[in-house]
Amino acid sequence: MLQSVRIRRLTAVTLVCAALVLGVFTLLGSSRASASTASIHHVCSLADKQFLQTTRDNMTQLGYWADELVGGDATPALVIKQSRSEAAQIGATRPTDPSLKTAGSLLRKMFLEYAAAVHSKALGTSPGRHVQMAYTLANAVHDLLVAAQPSLGPQGCDVGPLLQS
């Protein structure tokens, strides 16, 4: 009994320390990232335009499948399959702009988190952690695109439609 209490305390202390370290590094990393965003050289290649179109289409499809799931016209298995397929499609694009590369990685993870949330809900467990992560990733992409928009727009890569998704 005494040993199990020690293990629980050790686990709790480890988790608290890990959270503190992660928080400190996140704060340090975000302050460096915001300071260096002005030095990013944005480009708008054909691959970047294709990425934007693919992402816009996949966001529309995600909305459609989410509505179908809520309306009962789609099964969780179908929505999970579609979300994973959309993540793979975004992952297959190869944008050249640094902000769009990062956005692609985050969006791919967002689609996978959405699929995990639907899976959790279908199993009867709480999807909250996955939903929260999907929203966190979506917000990060939004912020990234807002910062890149003034440079990408004049070059022909309009990120505006993605900001409305």
Protein Blocks (a to p, Z undefined) as FASTA:
>chain_A
ZZmmmmmmmmmmmmmmmmmmmmmmmmmmmmmmmmmmmmpccdddfklmmmmmmmmmmmmm
mmmmmmmmmnopacfklmmmmmmmmmmmmmmpccfbfklmmmmmmmmmmmmmmmmmmmmm
mnopafklmmmmmmmmmmmmmmmmmmmmmmmmmnopafklmmmZZ
